[in-house]
Amino acid sequence: MLNFIRTQVRAAAFGASLLALGANAATAQEVRIGAMREGSSWYVFAATLEQIVEPIIGANSMEVIARGGGVANPMVVQGGKAEIALSNVASAVWAQSGSDVYQGMSAPDIRALVGGLNDVFVGVIAREEFIEKRGTSDLAELFASGEPVRVLMKPVGSSAVPVAEMLFESLGTSAEEIKKNGGDVIQVDTGQITDQMRNGNADLYIDTMIKGHPTITEVALTVDVDFLDIPEEAVAPLEENGLELGEYGPWFDGQEAATTGANLGTVLIANASLDDETAYQITKAIVENAEELKSSHGAWSQFDPATAMLPENTGIALHPGAQRYYEEAGLM
């Protein structure tokens, strides 16, 4: 299962870990936050959290690591290359349990601080010209036709990649089958995605659909696109892998109604070795400064701190320091 990514995920996770080593070794008071590249909603969240937490735990005590991603970050925390990190709920579960996605690796020492930070839907965008030519917007029909389909996505390390492979498998195809039929699976960095779509080099684009996502916004503004629903055939297999199906939007040009996607969720995780008091203070800072965090980026606007500790929003067990805060705050 997931043959397309098995040989690459290990390198992506360890690569992110090695990049993180570029940061200075953590002092006793230093907390490194695994995020994503600058400009992403995860980076904005981490930078805002840094501003909120540093006055509490000490000046220059936090550092944002502008690398990693939903798949890599649990392993970055497990490996001790960051004390805390943003992760998808699904990928935290995959990592802790040693899912096939991680090819034998596992992250038994990750714990949750704050869950339910935002919904992260993996969705599918199609060029209108492609849909009109094929005469259907049904993904199951598009892949079952045996005709060439060119699928665009980010490189391994993005949570959208394993979800895309799960989607392929649930619809009776694979990256290998897509290529055999004359199509392709194209993986490029974020900066190249809009040009690939604008130049007609791809038919479908699979990515995380976050409100205000700059790349999705640019694609939708410059290319005639349709947002496609995840079909019924894929629901059960995706749910078996910890994903919840739900609706997102309409948030973008060309998205005329809410669209069904696979929700990964977002949780702030920590290594179990993070001292309880620091975990407590970080959790407290997020819950009690929720409005500041929500206003930092549209992606976080729906965060409800009253649900931050619920198992369905964390996926994994709470850090004892976080649990102590929730109990003292009367939230548990």
C-alpha positions as CSV (number, residue, x, y, z in Angstrom):
1,M,0.0,0.0,0.0
2,L,1.1,3.6,-0.7
3,N,4.0,2.4,-3.0
4,F,4.3,5.8,-4.6
5,I,5.5,7.4,-1.4
6,R,7.1,4.6,0.6
7,T,10.6,5.0,-0.8
8,Q,10.5,8.8,-0.4
9,V,8.8,9.6,3.0
10,R,11.7,8.3,5.0
11,A,14.1,10.7,3.2
12,A,11.6,13.6,3.5
13,A,11.1,13.1,7.3
14,F,14.8,12.7,8.0
15,G,15.7,15.5,5.5
16,A,13.5,17.9,7.5
17,S,15.2,16.7,10.7
18,L,18.6,17.3,9.3
19,L,17.7,20.7,8.1
20,A,16.4,21.5,11.5
21,L,19.9,20.8,12.8
22,G,21.0,24.0,11.2
23,A,19.5,25.7,14.2
24,N,21.7,26.2,17.3
25,A,21.4,23.4,19.9
26,A,18.6,24.2,22.2
27,T,19.4,25.6,25.6
28,A,17.5,24.5,28.6
29,Q,15.0,27.3,28.1
30,E,14.9,27.4,24.3
31,V,11.9,26.0,22.4
32,R,12.1,25.4,18.7
33,I,8.8,25.4,16.8
34,G,8.5,23.2,13.7
35,A,6.4,25.0,11.1
36,M,6.6,25.4,7.4
37,R,8.1,27.9,4.9
38,E,7.7,31.6,5.4
39,G,4.4,33.0,4.2
40,S,2.5,29.8,5.0
41,S,-0.3,29.9,7.5
42,W,1.7,27.5,9.7
43,Y,4.6,29.9,9.7
44,V,2.4,32.9,10.6
45,F,0.9,30.9,13.5
46,A,4.4,29.9,14.8
47,A,5.7,33.5,14.5
48,T,2.6,34.9,16.3
49,L,3.0,32.2,19.0
50,E,6.6,33.1,19.4
51,Q,5.6,36.8,20.1
52,I,3.0,35.7,22.6
53,V,5.1,33.1,24.5
54,E,8.5,34.7,24.7
55,P,7.5,37.3,27.3
56,I,6.2,34.5,29.4
57,I,9.1,32.0,29.3
58,G,12.0,34.4,28.5
59,A,13.4,36.7,25.8
60,N,14.9,34.9,22.8
61,S,13.7,31.6,24.2
62,M,11.8,30.5,21.0
63,E,12.8,29.9,17.5
64,V,10.6,29.2,14.4
65,I,11.9,26.5,12.1
66,A,10.6,27.5,8.7
67,R,10.9,24.0,7.2
68,G,9.1,20.7,7.5
69,G,5.5,20.0,6.9
70,G,2.5,17.9,8.0
71,V,4.3,14.6,7.4
72,A,7.8,15.5,8.4
73,N,7.1,17.5,11.6
74,P,6.1,14.6,13.9
75,M,9.4,13.0,13.1
76,V,11.2,16.3,13.7
77,V,9.7,16.4,17.2
78,Q,10.3,12.7,17.8
79,G,14.0,13.1,16.8
80,G,14.4,16.1,19.2
81,K,15.1,18.5,16.4
82,A,12.2,20.7,17.6
83,E,10.5,20.7,21.0
84,I,7.1,21.5,19.6
85,A,5.6,21.6,16.0
86,L,2.5,22.0,14.1
87,S,1.2,18.7,12.7
88,N,-1.9,17.4,11.0
89,V,-4.0,15.4,13.3
90,A,-4.0,12.5,10.8
91,S,-0.2,12.5,10.4
92,A,0.3,12.7,14.2
93,V,-1.8,9.5,14.4
94,W,0.1,7.9,11.5
95,A,3.4,8.7,13.0
96,Q,2.7,7.6,16.6
97,S,1.3,4.3,15.4
98,G,4.0,3.6,12.8
99,S,1.6,3.7,9.9
100,D,2.7,2.4,6.4
101,V,3.1,6.1,5.5
102,Y,6.2,6.2,7.6
103,Q,7.7,3.0,6.2
104,G,8.6,1.4,9.5
105,M,9.4,4.6,11.5
106,S,7.2,5.7,14.4
107,A,7.0,8.6,16.8
108,P,5.9,7.1,20.2
109,D,7.1,10.2,22.1
110,I,4.9,12.9,20.6
111,R,2.1,14.4,22.7
112,A,-0.6,17.0,22.0
113,L,-0.7,20.5,23.4
114,V,-3.6,22.2,21.5
115,G,-5.9,20.6,19.0
116,G,-8.7,21.8,16.7
117,L,-6.5,24.7,15.6
118,N,-8.1,24.6,12.1
119,D,-9.5,22.3,9.5
120,V,-7.1,21.3,6.7
121,F,-8.9,19.8,3.8
122,V,-7.1,18.0,1.1
123,G,-9.1,18.7,-2.1
124,V,-8.9,18.5,-5.9
125,I,-8.9,21.3,-8.4
126,A,-9.3,20.7,-12.2
127,R,-8.7,22.9,-15.1
128,E,-12.1,23.7,-16.7
129,E,-10.8,22.9,-20.1
130,F,-9.9,19.4,-19.0
131,I,-13.4,18.8,-17.4
132,E,-15.2,20.1,-20.5
133,K,-13.1,17.9,-22.8
134,R,-13.8,14.8,-20.7
135,G,-17.4,15.6,-20.1
136,T,-17.4,14.8,-16.4
137,S,-16.3,16.2,-13.1
138,D,-16.5,12.9,-11.3
139,L,-13.1,11.8,-10.1
140,A,-14.0,8.2,-10.1
141,E,-15.0,8.4,-13.7
142,L,-12.0,10.4,-14.7
143,F,-9.6,7.8,-13.3
144,A,-11.6,4.8,-14.4
145,S,-11.7,6.0,-18.1
146,G,-8.1,4.8,-18.7
147,E,-7.4,8.1,-20.5
148,P,-4.4,10.2,-19.6
149,V,-4.6,12.4,-16.5
150,R,-1.8,14.7,-15.4
151,V,-1.9,15.2,-11.6
152,L,0.0,18.0,-9.9
153,M,1.0,18.1,-6.2
154,K,3.8,19.2,-3.9
155,P,6.8,17.1,-3.1
156,V,6.9,14.3,-0.5
157,G,6.7,15.9,2.9
158,S,3.3,17.6,2.3
159,S,0.4,15.8,3.9
160,A,-1.5,16.1,0.6
161,V,0.8,13.5,-0.9
162,P,-0.1,10.4,1.1
163,V,-3.8,11.5,1.0
164,A,-3.5,11.7,-2.8
165,E,-2.1,8.2,-2.9
166,M,-4.9,6.9,-0.6
167,L,-7.3,8.6,-3.0
168,F,-5.8,7.0,-6.0
169,E,-5.9,3.6,-4.4
170,S,-9.5,4.0,-3.2
171,L,-10.5,4.8,-6.8
172,G,-8.7,1.8,-8.3
173,T,-5.6,3.4,-9.6
174,S,-2.1,4.4,-8.6
175,A,0.7,6.7,-9.7
176,E,2.1,3.9,-11.7
177,E,-1.2,3.2,-13.4
178,I,-1.7,6.9,-14.2
179,K,1.7,7.0,-15.9
180,K,1.0,3.7,-17.7
181,N,-2.2,5.3,-19.2
182,G,-0.1,8.2,-20.6
183,G,-0.7,10.6,-17.8
184,D,1.7,11.8,-15.1
185,V,2.2,12.7,-11.5
186,I,4.1,15.9,-11.3
187,Q,5.6,17.1,-8.0
188,V,6.9,20.6,-7.8
189,D,7.7,23.2,-5.1
190,T,4.9,25.7,-4.2
191,G,6.4,28.5,-6.3
192,Q,6.0,26.5,-9.5
193,I,2.4,25.3,-9.1
194,T,0.6,28.3,-10.5
195,D,2.8,28.3,-13.7
196,Q,2.2,24.6,-14.1
197,M,-1.5,25.1,-14.0
198,R,-1.5,28.4,-16.1
199,N,0.6,26.8,-18.8
200,G,-1.7,23.8,-19.1
201,N,0.9,21.3,-17.9
202,A,-1.5,19.6,-15.4
203,D,-5.1,18.6,-15.5
204,L,-5.7,18.0,-11.7
205,Y,-4.1,19.7,-8.8
206,I,-4.3,18.1,-5.3
207,D,-3.4,20.2,-2.3
208,T,-4.4,21.4,1.2
209,M,-7.4,23.7,0.9
210,I,-6.9,26.3,3.7
211,K,-9.0,29.5,3.7
212,G,-6.7,32.2,2.4
213,H,-4.1,29.7,1.0
214,P,-2.0,32.0,-1.2
215,T,-1.2,29.4,-3.9
216,I,-4.8,28.2,-4.2
217,T,-5.9,31.8,-4.4
218,E,-3.4,32.6,-7.1
219,V,-4.3,29.5,-9.1
220,A,-8.0,30.3,-8.9
221,L,-7.5,33.9,-9.9
222,T,-5.4,33.2,-13.0
223,V,-6.7,29.8,-14.3
224,D,-10.3,28.8,-15.1
225,V,-10.8,25.9,-12.6
226,D,-13.4,23.8,-10.9
227,F,-13.2,22.4,-7.4
228,L,-14.1,18.6,-7.4
229,D,-15.7,16.6,-4.6
230,I,-14.0,13.6,-3.2
231,P,-16.3,10.8,-4.5
232,E,-18.3,8.4,-2.4
233,E,-16.1,5.5,-3.3
234,A,-13.2,7.1,-1.4
235,V,-15.0,7.9,1.8
236,A,-14.6,4.6,3.7
237,P,-10.9,4.1,2.8
238,L,-10.0,7.6,3.8
239,E,-11.9,7.4,7.1
240,E,-10.0,4.1,7.8
241,N,-6.8,6.2,7.6
242,G,-7.9,8.8,10.2
243,L,-9.4,11.3,7.8
244,E,-12.8,12.9,8.2
245,L,-14.7,13.9,5.1
246,G,-16.3,17.4,5.3
247,E,-17.1,20.5,3.3
248,Y,-14.8,23.5,2.8
249,G,-15.6,26.9,1.2
250,P,-16.6,28.5,-1.0
251,W,-13.4,30.4,-0.4
252,F,-11.9,30.8,-3.9
253,D,-12.7,32.1,-7.4
254,G,-14.3,29.3,-9.4
255,Q,-15.6,27.6,-6.2
256,E,-19.3,28.3,-6.5
257,A,-20.4,26.1,-3.6
258,A,-19.0,24.1,-0.7
259,T,-16.8,21.2,-1.8
260,T,-16.2,17.8,-0.2
261,G,-12.6,17.3,0.9
262,A,-10.6,15.0,3.3
263,N,-10.0,16.8,6.6
264,L,-6.5,16.3,8.1
265,G,-7.0,18.7,11.1
266,T,-4.2,20.6,12.8
267,V,-2.7,20.0,16.3
268,L,0.3,21.5,18.1
269,I,2.4,18.7,19.3
270,A,5.4,18.4,21.7
271,N,8.0,15.9,22.6
272,A,7.1,14.1,25.8
273,S,10.4,15.3,27.2
274,L,9.3,18.9,27.1
275,D,9.1,20.0,30.8
276,D,5.6,20.1,32.2
277,E,5.8,23.8,33.1
278,T,6.8,24.9,29.6
279,A,4.1,22.8,28.1
280,Y,1.6,24.3,30.5
281,Q,2.6,27.9,29.7
282,I,2.5,27.4,26.0
283,T,-0.9,25.8,26.2
284,K,-2.2,28.5,28.5
285,A,-0.8,31.2,26.1
286,I,-2.6,29.8,23.1
287,V,-6.0,29.3,24.8
288,E,-5.9,32.7,26.5
289,N,-4.7,34.6,23.5
290,A,-6.9,32.7,21.0
291,E,-8.3,35.9,19.5
292,E,-4.8,37.3,18.6
293,L,-3.9,34.0,17.0
294,K,-7.2,33.8,15.1
295,S,-6.7,37.3,13.7
296,S,-3.1,36.6,12.5
297,H,-4.4,34.6,9.5
298,G,-7.8,33.6,8.1
299,A,-6.8,29.9,8.4
300,W,-7.1,30.1,12.2
301,S,-10.4,32.0,12.4
302,Q,-12.5,29.0,13.4
303,F,-10.3,27.9,16.3
304,D,-12.4,27.2,19.4
305,P,-10.2,26.9,22.5
306,A,-13.0,25.2,24.4
307,T,-12.5,22.1,22.2
308,A,-8.7,22.2,22.0
309,M,-8.3,19.1,24.3
310,L,-10.9,16.8,22.7
311,P,-9.5,13.5,21.5
312,E,-11.0,14.0,18.0
313,N,-9.1,17.3,17.8
314,T,-5.8,16.0,19.1
315,G,-5.6,12.5,17.7
316,I,-2.9,11.6,20.3
317,A,-2.6,11.8,24.1
318,L,-2.2,15.2,25.8
319,H,1.2,16.2,27.3
320,P,0.8,16.2,31.1
321,G,1.6,19.9,31.2
322,A,-1.2,20.7,28.8
323,Q,-3.6,18.4,30.6
324,R,-2.8,20.2,33.9
325,Y,-3.7,23.5,32.3
326,Y,-7.0,22.2,30.8
327,E,-8.0,20.8,34.2
328,E,-7.2,23.9,36.1
329,A,-9.1,26.0,33.5
330,G,-12.1,23.8,34.0
331,L,-12.0,22.6,30.4
332,M,-11.7,19.0,31.4
